[in-house]
Amino acid sequence: MSDTSRLRPTETTNTQAPPPFPAPGDRPGHGRAAAVAPPGLLRALTPYLLDWLPRQRWFAGKGRPIAGLALAGAEELLPVDGRLGTPGLLHLLVEVDQGQERRECYQLLLGTRAVLPSALAPALVGRPADGPLAGLAVYEALHDPRLAAVLLERLRSPGRAGPLRFAAEPGAAIPAGLPPRLSGVEQSNTSVVYGDTFILKVFRRVSPGLNPDVELALALSRAGCPRVAEPVAWYEAVGAHEEPATLGVLQRYLPGCQDGWTLALLAAGQGAHGVAGDFTGEARELGRATAEVHRALAGALPVAAWGHERIRLLAEAMTGRLDRAVLAVPELARYAPALRAVYAELAALGATGTTLTVQRVHGDLHLGQVLHTPGRGWVLIDFEGEPDRPLAERRRPQPPVQDVAAMLRSFDYVARFQDPEWPGAAAWAERHRTAFCDGYAERLGGDPRHTPVLLRAYETDKAVYEVVYEARHRPDWLAIPMAAIRRLSAAGGT
């Protein structure tokens, strides 16, 4: 073992003058183990990480200066000092301070080489001039097939590697030597495909606790639900936080599939050009698949009921999000009174004695989170919920209508994506929203349209979220959720 295996005080670096960035072990309420790292590692990497991190698609703090970095965990999976003449592999958990109360923790997998092949040049992070990696090229390891293969080998042999713990489903057969390739879809996580058999999702933003993408997918798989890509192995960090933090999950790969967004967009695009682009059959089947997932989750995990007080708090939270959104996007102000009335109706619903059944749900369901497969039909993926929300919140039971409302919003996005002013957009979206709800009701027995106040409130809450997101990240798309805001704020809008 190299020096990285020896326990040392947690290293922190600042990018500006004091006050200093406190070590994780010194922060109130943490009381966790110090990071394992050789002296000067983070200090030497900091200038390069400050430039590299904000350029990554999965980095959530774009546009805000980084005040400091701290190591929450470090483990050498392959010797990184180049002494064996082979690539090194270093696993890091790095906390990023951007001046907010909540510091984000990111998982980094860094490779080291004395000479970086030209094929890996785009993955370069930097070449430290001093410290334990002096003179070596440091790069994003998942771009390197030799290093990506190391993760699969670790998952094939469950056990500990320092603060990292690898686990697998009993009886899982993971063949050796499957060739890895980095997925071209880069979002809030990074994925590696092994052969045509498995796909490893590496969670970049790390929070203490079991990630629902593992928790819910395991529950569905163990319940025999075919609407999920079965998890076979996963790994987590132990000791970096108050409880183990999920770092990645290996799932069955579904070759030959297409995501729902692409399929629906093709249909809507045909309609925009005067051809009857129809996706209603697929939408109905997707409604059935969603209902099957909800039914399986209700059978596998606890179900509860919300009464008057909890419904009031739900409406209050939605109103609070609207108030903050109005401050962020002034265009919302003219619609705010009508939108608040939507939430007031929801609060009043509880006063009538109505109760809501709540359970675990997908949490971020849209057409990009579903795959149409040759053998299974629709499969739901990415059960981690909205990554901007705290993990504890994403793991709370919710009314299943939350997922339904989110999917209805997705059909609206498809209809208006190519041309927000397409005259047929509203009719196309409504036709497919109806088909989805019809399929959902057929399979589950309960129609979400029978609770219009609840459905409208959740769809409004989602549209408000979309307005803020588009205003910040994709202003050219802002017209899409604003069209929904106008519809939902109109009297009797549903």
N, C-alpha and C positions, 0 to 999 in steps of 0.2 A: 504494500500500500504506500502511496505517496503521502506528502505532508498534508494533503487535503483531508486525510482521515483522522487527523488529530483535532481534538476539541480546542477551539480558540475563542476569545471574546468576539462578539459580533462587530463587524467592521461597518462603519458608516462614513459617508462622504458628503460634503456640502458643496454646492455650486456657487455660493455667495457667502457674504459675511455672516457672523453669528446673528441670531441665536442658533446654536448647533442643532443638527438633526439628531434626536435622541436614539440611542440603541434600542432595538425592540425589547430586549430584556429589562430595560429601565423604564419602559412606559407603564403607567398605572394599568393594572388589570391584565397584563400580558403574562408575566412570570413564566416564559417559555425558555426552551433550551437555546443557547447561543448558536449562531451559524458556524459551520465547519468550513474554514477557509484559510489558505496560507496568508501570511502578512502581505499587505499591500495589494491584494487581488482587486478589490473593488476600486481602490484609489487609481490603479493603473487602467482599469476598464472604463471608469466614469466619463472621460472626455468623449469616448467613442459611443457609449450608450446614450449620452445626452443628444447626440446627433441621430443615432440609429433608431431609438425607441419611437420618437414621434412620427417616423416615416412608415411604421408598421401599421397595416390595416387594422390589427386587433388592439392597438394602443388607444385607450379610451380618453386620454388627457390631451388630445390635440388642441393646439391653440392656447394652452396654458403653460407658463414657464415651469420648469422642474427646479424645485428648491434644494432637493437632496435625494440621495439614494441610500438604502441600507440593505444589508444581506439578512434575510430571514432564514436561509438555508443554503447549503452548498454541498455537493457530493461529486466526487470524481468517478465517473463510470468507466472511463478508460484513461490511462495516464496522460496528463495534458502537457507535460514538460518536454515532449518530443524525444525522450531518451530511448524509446524503443523504435524510433523511426517510423511509427504508424500514427494515424490521426488520433488525437485525444478527444474525450467527450466529457464536458463539465455541465452538471445540472445545477442551476441557480434559481432561488426564489428571491426576487429583488423587490423591495418596497419602494414606492415612488411617492415622494412628498411634493404636492403641487399646491400647498398652502390651504388645503381643505381639512376639515375635521377627520374625514375618512381617507386614509392612505390606501392606495391600490397596491396589491401584491401581484407580480407577474412571474410566470414561469418561463425561464430561458434555458434553452439547450444550445450550448456553444461548442463548436468544434475547434480544434487547434491543429495546425500543420506548419511545418517549416517552410514548405513551398505550396502555395495554393494553386491547384489546377485551374486553367482558364474557364472550365465549365462551372466552377464554383465562385468565380469572381463576383457575380451579382449578389452572392450571399455574404460578402465580406463585411464584418463589423468594424475591424480596425487592426492595427499592428502595434501593440504597446511597446514603448521604448524602454520601459523599466518594469519592475515588479516580477512576479513569478512566471509571467507569460512573455517576458521581453524577447523580441525578435521573432515571435511566432505570429502567424496569421490567425486571427480569431474570427469565426464565421458562424452563421446560422446552421446548426448541425443537421437539421431535418432536410436540408437540400442535398446532403451527402448520403448516397445510398449505403455506404459502409457503416455510417453512424446510425442511420435510421434502422438498420438491421439489428443493431445492438438492443434497441428498445423491444423489438419483437422477441429476441432471445431471452431478455429478462422476464417478459410476460409468459414465456413458455415454461419458465422455472420459478414458480411463485416463491417469495421469500423476501428478506430484507437486504437492502444495499444502503447502509448508513441510515439516514432519515427517510429513505424511500422504501415503501412496502408494495410489493407486487402480489396480486391475487388473481385467481381464475375460478370460473364456475367448475364445480365437480364434474369430472368426466370430459372437460373441454379438450378437444384434440386440435392442437395448433401445430401444423407441420413446420419443420425447420427449412430455412433457405428460401422462403418466399421472397421474390424480388420486390423491393420497395420503390414507390414513386410518389412524389409529393403531389397532392391534389391541386388542381388549378383553381379551385374555389377557395379563396382566402377571405374569411370574414372575421368573426370575433374569436375564432379558434383556428388551429392549423391541423390539417388531416393528411395522413400518409396511407396510401393503399398498398397492401401486400398481395402481390399476384392479383388474382380475381377472387380472393377468398375472404380477406378481412380489410377493415379500414380502422385506423387508429385516430381518434380525435384527441388532440392535445389541447387542454384548456389553458388559455393564456392568462386570464384574470383568475386569480385563485382566492378562494374564501374558505375559512374553516367550516367543516361540515360536509355531509354527503351531497354531492351534486345531483340534482334531480334527474339529469340526463342518464345517470347510472341507476339511481334508485327506481325511477318509474319504468325504464326499459327493462330492468331485471324483473320487476313485479309483473309486467305484461308478459315477458317471455316465460316466466315460471308458471303463469296462469294459462299458458298455451295460446295466447292471442297472436294470430298471424300478422297483425298490423304493425309490427315493430321489427327492426333489424336486431337480432338477438345479441346481447353483450356476452362475450366469452371470457374477458379478462379486463383488469383495470389496475391502476396504480395510484398511490396517494402519498402525501407527505405526513410524517409523524413527528411531532415535536416542534414544528415551525409555528404552529398556532395552538390555541387552547384545545382544539380537537383535530383529528385527522382531516386533511383537506384533499379532496379528489383532484387528481392531476390529469388523468387521461383514461379513455375507455376504448377497448378493442371490440368491434362489432362485426357481424357478418356483412360482407360486401354484397351489394345487389347489382350485379352487372346487367347492362341492357336497359336500365331504368331511365325515366325522364322525370324531371321535377314538374309539379303542377303549374308553376308560374309560366314556364316555357310553353307547355301545352296549351294553357288557357290563353296566353298572349298570341299564339298562332291563330287560334279561333277568333279572338277579338280583332286581330289585325285584318283577317279576311272580311269580317263584317264592316270594318272601317272603309274598305275599298269596294263596298257595294255587294259583296258576296255574303250569303247567309252563313256566317261562321257560327257553328253551334257546338257548345261544350256541355249542354245540359245533362246528357247521359252520364258523362264523367262527373259532373257536379253532384248529381244524385247519388252515384256510387260513393263519392267522397263523403257525403253526408252519412251514408250507412257505415262507412269505415270509422268515421269520427265517433259515431254512437257506439260502435263495438268497443272502441278504446275506452270511452267513458264508462261503459258497463263493466269492462274488465277491471279498470282501476277501482271502481266502487266495490267490486267483489274482493279485491286483493288488499286494499288499504282502508283505513278508518274513514267513516262517513259521519257527518255531524249535521246539526240544524242551527240556522241563524234565526233568532227572534227579533223583536222590535228594536232592542238596543243595538244589536250588531248590524242590522240593516241601516239604522240611523248613522252609525259610525262609517259604514260603507259610503253612504251618500255624502257624508261630511268630508271624507277623504277625496272623493271625486270632485267636490266643490273646491277643495283646497288646491288640487292639481289644476283646475280651471283658472283659479285666481292667479296662480304663479305663471300659467301659460299666457294670460292676458298681459302680464308685465313683460314677458319675453317677446310676444308677438302682438303688437298693438292692433293689428287687423282683426283680432278676435273680439275686441272690446264691444263693437256694435251688436254682436250676437250673444254676449255674455249673459244678459238678463234672461233670455229665452233658454239658454243652456242650463243656467242655475235652476230654472223652473223644472227642467227634466229631472234634475237630482232631487228637487223638493218633492216631486211625485214619488220618487223612489223612497224617500224618507217616510212619506205618508203611507206607503204600502205596508210598512211594518206595523203602523198604528192600527191597521184593520185586523190584526191578528194573523196576518200571513207569515209563514215561516219558509225559509229557503233551505233546501238540502245542499250541503257543500261537500266537496270531495277533492281529491287530487286531480288536477287537470294538466293539459299540455302547457299552458301559460303563455305561449307566443305563437299561436297557430296561424299560419297563412300559407298561401299556395307554394311558397318557396320551401316550406317545411314538410312537404309531402312528395312522395315518389310513386310514380306509376310503374309497376314491375310486370314483366311478362307472366310470371307464375302466380303472384299473389294479388294482383290489382293494386290498390292504394296501400301504402305503408307510411306511417307518420315517423318523423325523425326529429332530432334536436329538442329533447324534452327539458332543457335547462331553464326555460322561461326567458323573460326579458333580461338580458345580461346587465342592464343598467340598474336593476333593482337588487337590493340586498338578498343574499342567499336565503336567509330565514324567511323573508317575505315570499320568495318564489316557492318555498316548500309548504306554504300554508294552504289548506283546503279552500276552494272557491266554488261558486256556483258554476256548473258546466256551461251555462250560457255565455260565460266569458270567452271560451274557445269558439263558440258559435258566432258571437258578435265579431270576433277578430277575423274569422274566415269571411264573413259577409263584407267586411271592409276590404279584404283582399280582392274579392271580385270587382269591387268598385275601382280599385287601383288598376286592375287589368283593363277595364273598359276605357279608362281615361289615360292610360300610360302613353300611347302613341300620339294622341291628340286630346288634350283636356277639354277641347270645345267640340268634340265629335258629337253631332246631334243624336246619334243612336246610343250614346254611352249609357244613359240612365236606363233605357229599356233593356239593353244587353245585360247590364249588371243585375237589374231586378229579376230578369228571367232566370239567371243562374243562381242568384240568392234564393229564389223560390225553390229551384230544383234541389239545392243543397239541403234546405230545411225539410223538404218533402222526404228526402232519403233518410235524414236524421230521425224524423218522426216515425218512419216505417220500421226502422230497426230498433228504436228505443221505446216506442209507444207513447212518448210524451213529446209534444210539439213545442219548441221554444217560442213560437209565435203566439202561444196561448198566454204568455206572460209578457205582453208588449212593453209595459213600463220598465221591467228589468232589462229586457233586450235592448230597448232604446237607450237606457242609461249606460250600459256597457259599451254599446257602439259609439255613443257620444264620448265617453271617456277615452276610447281608443282613438277616435278622430282628433281629439284635443292633443293627445300624445303625438300623433302623426304631424300635426301642424307645427309643434315645437321642433320635432326632429327635422322636418324638411326645411324649416326656416334656418336651422343651424347648419345642416349638412348638405342639403340638396335644394336650394331655393327655387330652382327651375321646376321642382315637383310640387311646390307649395299649393298650386291651384287644385291639385287632386283632393287633398283632405279639406281644403276650404270649400269645395263644392259640397262635400258631405256635411260640413258645418252648417251651410245654408239650408240644406235639406232637413237636417235634424232639428234645427232651431225653429223651423216653420211649424205652425200649429198643426198637430196631428201627424207630424212626420214620424216615420218608423223605418 
